[in-house]
């Protein structure tokens, strides 16, 4: 599946997906779930093997988007 096909299947723009892939775009759990569904895998399968100790986390105030 190409990046363009994945973006379309997940209802995202290809430039947005490219930024996520390059690590230049933050994304929500909802977006991650949409990507998993588009790839026909579970969310758990999508993130399996990620070493969370190496993931850079930012502390930001919670903001609910409208």
CHARMM internal coordinates of N, CA and C (Angstrom, degrees):
IC EDIT
DIST 1 N 1 CA 1.4507
DIST 1 CA 1 C 1.5317
ANGL 1 N 1 CA 1 C 107.20
DIST 1 C 2 N 1.3149
ANGL 1 CA 1 C 2 N 116.09
DIHE 1 N 1 CA 1 C 2 N 131.99
DIST 2 N 2 CA 1.4559
ANGL 1 C 2 N 2 CA 120.12
DIHE 1 CA 1 C 2 N 2 CA 178.21
DIST 2 CA 2 C 1.5254
ANGL 2 N 2 CA 2 C 110.18
DIHE 1 C 2 N 2 CA 2 C -81.48
DIST 2 C 3 N 1.2997
ANGL 2 CA 2 C 3 N 115.25
DIHE 2 N 2 CA 2 C 3 N 165.11
DIST 3 N 3 CA 1.4599
ANGL 2 C 3 N 3 CA 120.44
DIHE 2 CA 2 C 3 N 3 CA 177.63
DIST 3 CA 3 C 1.5318
ANGL 3 N 3 CA 3 C 110.08
DIHE 2 C 3 N 3 CA 3 C -60.25
DIST 3 C 4 N 1.3148
ANGL 3 CA 3 C 4 N 117.02
DIHE 3 N 3 CA 3 C 4 N -39.83
DIST 4 N 4 CA 1.4664
ANGL 3 C 4 N 4 CA 121.52
DIHE 3 CA 3 C 4 N 4 CA 179.21
DIST 4 CA 4 C 1.5266
ANGL 4 N 4 CA 4 C 110.69
DIHE 3 C 4 N 4 CA 4 C -64.32
DIST 4 C 5 N 1.3383
ANGL 4 CA 4 C 5 N 116.97
DIHE 4 N 4 CA 4 C 5 N -42.26
DIST 5 N 5 CA 1.4619
ANGL 4 C 5 N 5 CA 120.74
DIHE 4 CA 4 C 5 N 5 CA 178.73
DIST 5 CA 5 C 1.5289
ANGL 5 N 5 CA 5 C 111.08
DIHE 4 C 5 N 5 CA 5 C -66.46
DIST 5 C 6 N 1.3205
ANGL 5 CA 5 C 6 N 116.58
DIHE 5 N 5 CA 5 C 6 N -41.40
DIST 6 N 6 CA 1.4650
ANGL 5 C 6 N 6 CA 120.56
DIHE 5 CA 5 C 6 N 6 CA 179.06
DIST 6 CA 6 C 1.5223
ANGL 6 N 6 CA 6 C 110.43
DIHE 5 C 6 N 6 CA 6 C -63.92
DIST 6 C 7 N 1.3122
ANGL 6 CA 6 C 7 N 116.70
DIHE 6 N 6 CA 6 C 7 N -45.22
DIST 7 N 7 CA 1.4653
ANGL 6 C 7 N 7 CA 120.36
DIHE 6 CA 6 C 7 N 7 CA 179.16
DIST 7 CA 7 C 1.5308
ANGL 7 N 7 CA 7 C 110.56
DIHE 6 C 7 N 7 CA 7 C -58.58
DIST 7 C 8 N 1.3161
ANGL 7 CA 7 C 8 N 116.36
DIHE 7 N 7 CA 7 C 8 N -45.90
DIST 8 N 8 CA 1.4690
ANGL 7 C 8 N 8 CA 120.20
DIHE 7 CA 7 C 8 N 8 CA -179.92
DIST 8 CA 8 C 1.5256
ANGL 8 N 8 CA 8 C 110.99
DIHE 7 C 8 N 8 CA 8 C -63.08
DIST 8 C 9 N 1.3346
ANGL 8 CA 8 C 9 N 117.01
DIHE 8 N 8 CA 8 C 9 N -43.65
DIST 9 N 9 CA 1.4673
ANGL 8 C 9 N 9 CA 120.96
DIHE 8 CA 8 C 9 N 9 CA -178.86
DIST 9 CA 9 C 1.5235
ANGL 9 N 9 CA 9 C 111.85
DIHE 8 C 9 N 9 CA 9 C -65.30
DIST 9 C 10 N 1.3238
ANGL 9 CA 9 C 10 N 116.57
DIHE 9 N 9 CA 9 C 10 N -30.39
DIST 10 N 10 CA 1.4653
ANGL 9 C 10 N 10 CA 120.97
DIHE 9 CA 9 C 10 N 10 CA -179.24
DIST 10 CA 10 C 1.5276
ANGL 10 N 10 CA 10 C 112.36
DIHE 9 C 10 N 10 CA 10 C -92.45
DIST 10 C 11 N 1.3224
ANGL 10 CA 10 C 11 N 117.10
DIHE 10 N 10 CA 10 C 11 N -4.34
DIST 11 N 11 CA 1.4639
ANGL 10 C 11 N 11 CA 120.25
DIHE 10 CA 10 C 11 N 11 CA -179.64
DIST 11 CA 11 C 1.5193
ANGL 11 N 11 CA 11 C 112.53
DIHE 10 C 11 N 11 CA 11 C 73.94
DIST 11 C 12 N 1.3244
ANGL 11 CA 11 C 12 N 116.26
DIHE 11 N 11 CA 11 C 12 N 32.29
DIST 12 N 12 CA 1.4635
ANGL 11 C 12 N 12 CA 121.81
DIHE 11 CA 11 C 12 N 12 CA 179.91
DIST 12 CA 12 C 1.5192
ANGL 12 N 12 CA 12 C 108.93
DIHE 11 C 12 N 12 CA 12 C -118.81
DIST 12 C 13 N 1.3136
ANGL 12 CA 12 C 13 N 116.55
DIHE 12 N 12 CA 12 C 13 N 161.25
DIST 13 N 13 CA 1.4562
ANGL 12 C 13 N 13 CA 118.65
DIHE 12 CA 12 C 13 N 13 CA 174.39
DIST 13 CA 13 C 1.5240
ANGL 13 N 13 CA 13 C 108.96
DIHE 12 C 13 N 13 CA 13 C -81.87
DIST 13 C 14 N 1.3191
ANGL 13 CA 13 C 14 N 116.27
DIHE 13 N 13 CA 13 C 14 N 149.86
DIST 14 N 14 CA 1.4576
ANGL 13 C 14 N 14 CA 120.72
DIHE 13 CA 13 C 14 N 14 CA 179.71
DIST 14 CA 14 C 1.5308
ANGL 14 N 14 CA 14 C 111.29
DIHE 13 C 14 N 14 CA 14 C -63.95
DIST 14 C 15 N 1.3434
ANGL 14 CA 14 C 15 N 119.78
DIHE 14 N 14 CA 14 C 15 N -40.98
DIST 15 N 15 CA 1.4734
ANGL 14 C 15 N 15 CA 118.37
DIHE 14 CA 14 C 15 N 15 CA 177.59
DIST 15 CA 15 C 1.5354
ANGL 15 N 15 CA 15 C 112.93
DIHE 14 C 15 N 15 CA 15 C -61.89
DIST 15 C 16 N 1.3289
ANGL 15 CA 15 C 16 N 116.71
DIHE 15 N 15 CA 15 C 16 N -37.22
DIST 16 N 16 CA 1.4710
ANGL 15 C 16 N 16 CA 120.85
DIHE 15 CA 15 C 16 N 16 CA 177.75
DIST 16 CA 16 C 1.5232
ANGL 16 N 16 CA 16 C 109.86
DIHE 15 C 16 N 16 CA 16 C -63.77
DIST 16 C 17 N 1.3296
ANGL 16 CA 16 C 17 N 117.25
DIHE 16 N 16 CA 16 C 17 N -46.07
DIST 17 N 17 CA 1.4558
ANGL 16 C 17 N 17 CA 121.27
DIHE 16 CA 16 C 17 N 17 CA 178.93
DIST 17 CA 17 C 1.5275
ANGL 17 N 17 CA 17 C 110.86
DIHE 16 C 17 N 17 CA 17 C -63.24
DIST 17 C 18 N 1.3072
ANGL 17 CA 17 C 18 N 117.27
DIHE 17 N 17 CA 17 C 18 N -39.56
DIST 18 N 18 CA 1.4698
ANGL 17 C 18 N 18 CA 120.76
DIHE 17 CA 17 C 18 N 18 CA 178.70
DIST 18 CA 18 C 1.5276
ANGL 18 N 18 CA 18 C 110.88
DIHE 17 C 18 N 18 CA 18 C -61.74
DIST 18 C 19 N 1.3197
ANGL 18 CA 18 C 19 N 117.16
DIHE 18 N 18 CA 18 C 19 N -39.61
DIST 19 N 19 CA 1.4689
ANGL 18 C 19 N 19 CA 121.02
DIHE 18 CA 18 C 19 N 19 CA 178.33
DIST 19 CA 19 C 1.5204
ANGL 19 N 19 CA 19 C 110.98
DIHE 18 C 19 N 19 CA 19 C -66.49
DIST 19 C 20 N 1.3370
ANGL 19 CA 19 C 20 N 117.22
DIHE 19 N 19 CA 19 C 20 N -39.57
DIST 20 N 20 CA 1.4686
ANGL 19 C 20 N 20 CA 120.72
DIHE 19 CA 19 C 20 N 20 CA 176.61
DIST 20 CA 20 C 1.5226
ANGL 20 N 20 CA 20 C 109.41
DIHE 19 C 20 N 20 CA 20 C -61.03
DIST 20 C 21 N 1.3202
ANGL 20 CA 20 C 21 N 115.72
DIHE 20 N 20 CA 20 C 21 N -48.49
DIST 21 N 21 CA 1.4640
ANGL 20 C 21 N 21 CA 120.86
DIHE 20 CA 20 C 21 N 21 CA -178.17
DIST 21 CA 21 C 1.5270
ANGL 21 N 21 CA 21 C 111.69
DIHE 20 C 21 N 21 CA 21 C -60.92
DIST 21 C 22 N 1.3143
ANGL 21 CA 21 C 22 N 116.88
DIHE 21 N 21 CA 21 C 22 N -35.33
DIST 22 N 22 CA 1.4644
ANGL 21 C 22 N 22 CA 121.55
DIHE 21 CA 21 C 22 N 22 CA -179.13
DIST 22 CA 22 C 1.5301
ANGL 22 N 22 CA 22 C 112.49
DIHE 21 C 22 N 22 CA 22 C -82.63
DIST 22 C 23 N 1.3307
ANGL 22 CA 22 C 23 N 116.94
DIHE 22 N 22 CA 22 C 23 N -5.75
DIST 23 N 23 CA 1.4558
ANGL 22 C 23 N 23 CA 120.50
DIHE 22 CA 22 C 23 N 23 CA -179.98
DIST 23 CA 23 C 1.5161
ANGL 23 N 23 CA 23 C 113.88
DIHE 22 C 23 N 23 CA 23 C 79.45
DIST 23 C 24 N 1.3301
ANGL 23 CA 23 C 24 N 116.75
DIHE 23 N 23 CA 23 C 24 N 19.31
DIST 24 N 24 CA 1.4623
ANGL 23 C 24 N 24 CA 121.61
DIHE 23 CA 23 C 24 N 24 CA -179.09
DIST 24 CA 24 C 1.5249
ANGL 24 N 24 CA 24 C 113.12
DIHE 23 C 24 N 24 CA 24 C -105.02
DIST 24 C 25 N 1.3385
ANGL 24 CA 24 C 25 N 116.57
DIHE 24 N 24 CA 24 C 25 N 5.40
DIST 25 N 25 CA 1.4656
ANGL 24 C 25 N 25 CA 120.64
DIHE 24 CA 24 C 25 N 25 CA -176.69
DIST 25 CA 25 C 1.5223
ANGL 25 N 25 CA 25 C 109.75
DIHE 24 C 25 N 25 CA 25 C -137.99
DIST 25 C 26 N 1.3101
ANGL 25 CA 25 C 26 N 116.59
DIHE 25 N 25 CA 25 C 26 N 128.47
DIST 26 N 26 CA 1.4526
ANGL 25 C 26 N 26 CA 120.61
DIHE 25 CA 25 C 26 N 26 CA 171.84
DIST 26 CA 26 C 1.5271
ANGL 26 N 26 CA 26 C 108.22
DIHE 25 C 26 N 26 CA 26 C -74.96
DIST 26 C 27 N 1.3141
ANGL 26 CA 26 C 27 N 116.17
DIHE 26 N 26 CA 26 C 27 N 156.34
DIST 27 N 27 CA 1.4568
ANGL 26 C 27 N 27 CA 119.90
DIHE 26 CA 26 C 27 N 27 CA 179.22
DIST 27 CA 27 C 1.5156
ANGL 27 N 27 CA 27 C 108.72
DIHE 26 C 27 N 27 CA 27 C -149.90
DIST 27 C 28 N 1.3087
ANGL 27 CA 27 C 28 N 115.11
DIHE 27 N 27 CA 27 C 28 N 160.08
DIST 28 N 28 CA 1.4625
ANGL 27 C 28 N 28 CA 121.07
DIHE 27 CA 27 C 28 N 28 CA -177.08
DIST 28 CA 28 C 1.5257
ANGL 28 N 28 CA 28 C 111.03
DIHE 27 C 28 N 28 CA 28 C -94.11
DIST 28 C 29 N 1.3062
ANGL 28 CA 28 C 29 N 114.66
DIHE 28 N 28 CA 28 C 29 N 167.66
DIST 29 N 29 CA 1.4601
ANGL 28 C 29 N 29 CA 120.69
DIHE 28 CA 28 C 29 N 29 CA 174.58
DIST 29 CA 29 C 1.5261
ANGL 29 N 29 CA 29 C 109.67
DIHE 28 C 29 N 29 CA 29 C -62.35
DIST 29 C 30 N 1.2988
ANGL 29 CA 29 C 30 N 117.11
DIHE 29 N 29 CA 29 C 30 N -33.80
DIST 30 N 30 CA 1.4696
ANGL 29 C 30 N 30 CA 121.76
DIHE 29 CA 29 C 30 N 30 CA 177.76
DIST 30 CA 30 C 1.5340
ANGL 30 N 30 CA 30 C 110.62
DIHE 29 C 30 N 30 CA 30 C -60.92
DIST 30 C 31 N 1.3275
ANGL 30 CA 30 C 31 N 117.05
DIHE 30 N 30 CA 30 C 31 N -42.73
DIST 31 N 31 CA 1.4678
ANGL 30 C 31 N 31 CA 121.19
DIHE 30 CA 30 C 31 N 31 CA 178.05
DIST 31 CA 31 C 1.5195
ANGL 31 N 31 CA 31 C 109.61
DIHE 30 C 31 N 31 CA 31 C -64.90
DIST 31 C 32 N 1.3227
ANGL 31 CA 31 C 32 N 116.72
DIHE 31 N 31 CA 31 C 32 N -42.68
DIST 32 N 32 CA 1.4612
ANGL 31 C 32 N 32 CA 120.85
DIHE 31 CA 31 C 32 N 32 CA 178.62
DIST 32 CA 32 C 1.5304
ANGL 32 N 32 CA 32 C 110.39
DIHE 31 C 32 N 32 CA 32 C -60.80
DIST 32 C 33 N 1.3177
ANGL 32 CA 32 C 33 N 117.36
DIHE 32 N 32 CA 32 C 33 N -40.83
DIST 33 N 33 CA 1.4620
ANGL 32 C 33 N 33 CA 121.61
DIHE 32 CA 32 C 33 N 33 CA 178.38
DIST 33 CA 33 C 1.5301
ANGL 33 N 33 CA 33 C 110.98
DIHE 32 C 33 N 33 CA 33 C -65.37
DIST 33 C 34 N 1.3225
ANGL 33 CA 33 C 34 N 117.25
DIHE 33 N 33 CA 33 C 34 N -38.11
DIST 34 N 34 CA 1.4692
ANGL 33 C 34 N 34 CA 120.69
DIHE 33 CA 33 C 34 N 34 CA 177.79
DIST 34 CA 34 C 1.5259
ANGL 34 N 34 CA 34 C 111.13
DIHE 33 C 34 N 34 CA 34 C -65.18
DIST 34 C 35 N 1.3299
ANGL 34 CA 34 C 35 N 115.86
DIHE 34 N 34 CA 34 C 35 N -38.27
DIST 35 N 35 CA 1.4588
ANGL 34 C 35 N 35 CA 119.89
DIHE 34 CA 34 C 35 N 35 CA 177.64
DIST 35 CA 35 C 1.5269
ANGL 35 N 35 CA 35 C 110.87
DIHE 34 C 35 N 35 CA 35 C -66.71
DIST 35 C 36 N 1.3252
ANGL 35 CA 35 C 36 N 116.35
DIHE 35 N 35 CA 35 C 36 N -42.62
DIST 36 N 36 CA 1.4693
ANGL 35 C 36 N 36 CA 120.19
DIHE 35 CA 35 C 36 N 36 CA 178.18
DIST 36 CA 36 C 1.5290
ANGL 36 N 36 CA 36 C 110.30
DIHE 35 C 36 N 36 CA 36 C -60.51
DIST 36 C 37 N 1.3171
ANGL 36 CA 36 C 37 N 116.99
DIHE 36 N 36 CA 36 C 37 N -45.50
DIST 37 N 37 CA 1.4645
ANGL 36 C 37 N 37 CA 120.68
DIHE 36 CA 36 C 37 N 37 CA -179.94
DIST 37 CA 37 C 1.5245
ANGL 37 N 37 CA 37 C 110.57
DIHE 36 C 37 N 37 CA 37 C -61.90
DIST 37 C 38 N 1.3314
ANGL 37 CA 37 C 38 N 116.98
DIHE 37 N 37 CA 37 C 38 N -42.14
DIST 38 N 38 CA 1.4627
ANGL 37 C 38 N 38 CA 120.89
DIHE 37 CA 37 C 38 N 38 CA -179.83
DIST 38 CA 38 C 1.5300
ANGL 38 N 38 CA 38 C 111.31
DIHE 37 C 38 N 38 CA 38 C -64.48
DIST 38 C 39 N 1.3350
ANGL 38 CA 38 C 39 N 116.72
DIHE 38 N 38 CA 38 C 39 N -30.81
DIST 39 N 39 CA 1.4659
ANGL 38 C 39 N 39 CA 121.33
DIHE 38 CA 38 C 39 N 39 CA 178.97
DIST 39 CA 39 C 1.5243
ANGL 39 N 39 CA 39 C 112.34
DIHE 38 C 39 N 39 CA 39 C -89.62
DIST 39 C 40 N 1.3371
ANGL 39 CA 39 C 40 N 115.91
DIHE 39 N 39 CA 39 C 40 N -0.59
DIST 40 N 40 CA 1.4684
ANGL 39 C 40 N 40 CA 122.82
DIHE 39 CA 39 C 40 N 40 CA 179.67
DIST 40 CA 40 C 1.5196
ANGL 40 N 40 CA 40 C 112.57
DIHE 39 C 40 N 40 CA 40 C 58.13
DIST 40 C 41 N 1.3332
ANGL 40 CA 40 C 41 N 113.92
DIHE 40 N 40 CA 40 C 41 N 44.42
DIST 41 N 41 CA 1.4634
ANGL 40 C 41 N 41 CA 121.36
DIHE 40 CA 40 C 41 N 41 CA 173.06
DIST 41 CA 41 C 1.5138
ANGL 41 N 41 CA 41 C 107.41
DIHE 40 C 41 N 41 CA 41 C -130.93
DIST 41 C 42 N 1.3229
ANGL 41 CA 41 C 42 N 116.20
DIHE 41 N 41 CA 41 C 42 N 162.72
DIST 42 N 42 CA 1.4540
ANGL 41 C 42 N 42 CA 118.86
DIHE 41 CA 41 C 42 N 42 CA 175.58
DIST 42 CA 42 C 1.5209
ANGL 42 N 42 CA 42 C 109.00
DIHE 41 C 42 N 42 CA 42 C -78.31
DIST 42 C 43 N 1.3018
ANGL 42 CA 42 C 43 N 115.49
DIHE 42 N 42 CA 42 C 43 N 162.05
DIST 43 N 43 CA 1.4619
ANGL 42 C 43 N 43 CA 120.32
DIHE 42 CA 42 C 43 N 43 CA 176.30
DIST 43 CA 43 C 1.5292
ANGL 43 N 43 CA 43 C 109.49
DIHE 42 C 43 N 43 CA 43 C -60.83
DIST 43 C 44 N 1.3274
ANGL 43 CA 43 C 44 N 116.63
DIHE 43 N 43 CA 43 C 44 N -38.90
DIST 44 N 44 CA 1.4648
ANGL 43 C 44 N 44 CA 120.67
DIHE 43 CA 43 C 44 N 44 CA 178.74
DIST 44 CA 44 C 1.5268
ANGL 44 N 44 CA 44 C 111.11
DIHE 43 C 44 N 44 CA 44 C -62.09
DIST 44 C 45 N 1.3272
ANGL 44 CA 44 C 45 N 116.94
DIHE 44 N 44 CA 44 C 45 N -42.01
DIST 45 N 45 CA 1.4657
ANGL 44 C 45 N 45 CA 120.38
DIHE 44 CA 44 C 45 N 45 CA 178.15
DIST 45 CA 45 C 1.5260
ANGL 45 N 45 CA 45 C 111.55
DIHE 44 C 45 N 45 CA 45 C -64.64
DIST 45 C 46 N 1.3177
ANGL 45 CA 45 C 46 N 116.07
DIHE 45 N 45 CA 45 C 46 N -37.01
DIST 46 N 46 CA 1.4633
ANGL 45 C 46 N 46 CA 120.56
DIHE 45 CA 45 C 46 N 46 CA -179.04
DIST 46 CA 46 C 1.5188
ANGL 46 N 46 CA 46 C 111.86
DIHE 45 C 46 N 46 CA 46 C -63.91
DIST 46 C 47 N 1.3115
ANGL 46 CA 46 C 47 N 117.22
DIHE 46 N 46 CA 46 C 47 N -38.21
DIST 47 N 47 CA 1.4702
ANGL 46 C 47 N 47 CA 120.19
DIHE 46 CA 46 C 47 N 47 CA -176.24
DIST 47 CA 47 C 1.5204
ANGL 47 N 47 CA 47 C 113.23
DIHE 46 C 47 N 47 CA 47 C -100.48
DIST 47 C 48 N 1.3317
ANGL 47 CA 47 C 48 N 117.22
DIHE 47 N 47 CA 47 C 48 N 0.52
DIST 48 N 48 CA 1.4592
ANGL 47 C 48 N 48 CA 121.01
DIHE 47 CA 47 C 48 N 48 CA 179.80
DIST 48 CA 48 C 1.5261
ANGL 48 N 48 CA 48 C 110.52
DIHE 47 C 48 N 48 CA 48 C -58.01
DIST 48 C 49 N 1.3140
ANGL 48 CA 48 C 49 N 115.55
DIHE 48 N 48 CA 48 C 49 N 133.47
DIST 49 N 49 CA 1.4554
ANGL 48 C 49 N 49 CA 120.63
DIHE 48 CA 48 C 49 N 49 CA 176.88
DIST 49 CA 49 C 1.5160
ANGL 49 N 49 CA 49 C 115.00
DIHE 48 C 49 N 49 CA 49 C 90.17
DIST 49 C 50 N 1.3148
ANGL 49 CA 49 C 50 N 117.26
DIHE 49 N 49 CA 49 C 50 N -4.46
DIST 50 N 50 CA 1.4685
ANGL 49 C 50 N 50 CA 119.51
DIHE 49 CA 49 C 50 N 50 CA 177.69
DIST 50 CA 50 C 1.5193
ANGL 50 N 50 CA 50 C 108.33
DIHE 49 C 50 N 50 CA 50 C -76.58
DIST 50 C 51 N 1.3050
ANGL 50 CA 50 C 51 N 116.10
DIHE 50 N 50 CA 50 C 51 N 125.25
DIST 51 N 51 CA 1.4594
ANGL 50 C 51 N 51 CA 121.80
DIHE 50 CA 50 C 51 N 51 CA 177.77
DIST 51 CA 51 C 1.5287
ANGL 51 N 51 CA 51 C 107.72
DIHE 50 C 51 N 51 CA 51 C -84.47
DIST 51 C 52 N 1.3262
ANGL 51 CA 51 C 52 N 116.02
DIHE 51 N 51 CA 51 C 52 N 101.37
DIST 52 N 52 CA 1.4651
ANGL 51 C 52 N 52 CA 119.92
DIHE 51 CA 51 C 52 N 52 CA -175.31
DIST 52 CA 52 C 1.5223
ANGL 52 N 52 CA 52 C 112.88
DIHE 51 C 52 N 52 CA 52 C -64.07
DIST 52 C 53 N 1.3264
ANGL 52 CA 52 C 53 N 117.35
DIHE 52 N 52 CA 52 C 53 N -18.33
DIST 53 N 53 CA 1.4689
ANGL 52 C 53 N 53 CA 118.95
DIHE 52 CA 52 C 53 N 53 CA 178.34
DIST 53 CA 53 C 1.5238
ANGL 53 N 53 CA 53 C 111.32
DIHE 52 C 53 N 53 CA 53 C -70.55
DIST 53 C 54 N 1.3340
ANGL 53 CA 53 C 54 N 117.29
DIHE 53 N 53 CA 53 C 54 N -15.59
DIST 54 N 54 CA 1.4637
ANGL 53 C 54 N 54 CA 120.21
DIHE 53 CA 53 C 54 N 54 CA 179.45
DIST 54 CA 54 C 1.5272
ANGL 54 N 54 CA 54 C 112.56
DIHE 53 C 54 N 54 CA 54 C -101.55
DIST 54 C 55 N 1.3237
ANGL 54 CA 54 C 55 N 116.18
DIHE 54 N 54 CA 54 C 55 N -3.57
DIST 55 N 55 CA 1.4621
ANGL 54 C 55 N 55 CA 120.47
DIHE 54 CA 54 C 55 N 55 CA -178.93
DIST 55 CA 55 C 1.5152
ANGL 55 N 55 CA 55 C 109.31
DIHE 54 C 55 N 55 CA 55 C -82.97
DIST 55 C 56 N 1.3215
ANGL 55 CA 55 C 56 N 115.11
DIHE 55 N 55 CA 55 C 56 N 127.66
DIST 56 N 56 CA 1.4600
ANGL 55 C 56 N 56 CA 120.29
DIHE 55 CA 55 C 56 N 56 CA 178.84
DIST 56 CA 56 C 1.5222
ANGL 56 N 56 CA 56 C 108.94
DIHE 55 C 56 N 56 CA 56 C -78.54
DIST 56 C 57 N 1.3173
ANGL 56 CA 56 C 57 N 115.87
DIHE 56 N 56 CA 56 C 57 N 120.61
DIST 57 N 57 CA 1.4626
ANGL 56 C 57 N 57 CA 121.12
DIHE 56 CA 56 C 57 N 57 CA -179.68
DIST 57 CA 57 C 1.5132
ANGL 57 N 57 CA 57 C 109.78
DIHE 56 C 57 N 57 CA 57 C -110.69
DIST 57 C 58 N 1.3147
ANGL 57 CA 57 C 58 N 115.19
DIHE 57 N 57 CA 57 C 58 N 139.13
DIST 58 N 58 CA 1.4554
ANGL 57 C 58 N 58 CA 121.40
DIHE 57 CA 57 C 58 N 58 CA 176.33
DIST 58 CA 58 C 1.5112
ANGL 58 N 58 CA 58 C 108.65
DIHE 57 C 58 N 58 CA 58 C -108.40
DIST 58 C 59 N 1.2897
ANGL 58 CA 58 C 59 N 115.84
DIHE 58 N 58 CA 58 C 59 N 141.30
DIST 59 N 59 CA 1.4473
ANGL 58 C 59 N 59 CA 120.27
DIHE 58 CA 58 C 59 N 59 CA 175.00
DIST 59 CA 59 C 1.5196
ANGL 59 N 59 CA 59 C 108.14
DIHE 58 C 59 N 59 CA 59 C -96.76
DIST 59 C 60 N 1.3329
ANGL 59 CA 59 C 60 N 115.22
DIHE 59 N 59 CA 59 C 60 N 115.39
DIST 60 N 60 CA 1.4636
ANGL 59 C 60 N 60 CA 120.47
DIHE 59 CA 59 C 60 N 60 CA 179.88
DIST 60 CA 60 C 1.5101
ANGL 60 N 60 CA 60 C 109.29
DIHE 59 C 60 N 60 CA 60 C -132.91
DIST 60 C 61 N 1.3072
ANGL 60 CA 60 C 61 N 116.53
DIHE 60 N 60 CA 60 C 61 N 151.30
DIST 61 N 61 CA 1.4689
ANGL 60 C 61 N 61 CA 118.13
DIHE 60 CA 60 C 61 N 61 CA 175.69
DIST 61 CA 61 C 1.5182
ANGL 61 N 61 CA 61 C 109.66
DIHE 60 C 61 N 61 CA 61 C -63.27
DIST 61 C 62 N 1.3195
ANGL 61 CA 61 C 62 N 116.48
DIHE 61 N 61 CA 61 C 62 N 144.74
DIST 62 N 62 CA 1.4531
ANGL 61 C 62 N 62 CA 121.68
DIHE 61 CA 61 C 62 N 62 CA 178.27
DIST 62 CA 62 C 1.5081
ANGL 62 N 62 CA 62 C 109.45
DIHE 61 C 62 N 62 CA 62 C -67.40
DIST 62 C 63 N 1.3392
ANGL 62 CA 62 C 63 N 115.43
DIHE 62 N 62 CA 62 C 63 N 134.51
DIST 63 N 63 CA 1.4529
ANGL 62 C 63 N 63 CA 121.00
DIHE 62 CA 62 C 63 N 63 CA 177.18
DIST 63 CA 63 C 1.5177
ANGL 63 N 63 CA 63 C 107.80
DIHE 62 C 63 N 63 CA 63 C -138.03
DIST 63 C 64 N 1.3095
ANGL 63 CA 63 C 64 N 116.37
DIHE 63 N 63 CA 63 C 64 N 122.39
DIST 64 N 64 CA 1.4583
ANGL 63 C 64 N 64 CA 119.88
DIHE 63 CA 63 C 64 N 64 CA 178.78
DIST 64 CA 64 C 1.5141
ANGL 64 N 64 CA 64 C 109.87
DIHE 63 C 64 N 64 CA 64 C -90.90
DIST 64 C 65 N 1.3297
ANGL 64 CA 64 C 65 N 116.30
DIHE 64 N 64 CA 64 C 65 N 122.77
DIST 65 N 65 CA 1.4594
ANGL 64 C 65 N 65 CA 121.18
DIHE 64 CA 64 C 65 N 65 CA 178.92
DIST 65 CA 65 C 1.5118
ANGL 65 N 65 CA 65 C 109.92
DIHE 64 C 65 N 65 CA 65 C -74.95
DIST 65 C 66 N 1.3036
ANGL 65 CA 65 C 66 N 115.82
DIHE 65 N 65 CA 65 C 66 N 145.77
DIST 66 N 66 CA 1.4723
ANGL 65 C 66 N 66 CA 120.58
DIHE 65 CA 65 C 66 N 66 CA 179.45
DIST 66 CA 66 C 1.4897
ANGL 66 N 66 CA 66 C 112.05
DIHE 65 C 66 N 66 CA 66 C -77.62
END
COOR INIT
IC SEED 1 N 1 CA 1 C
IC BUILD
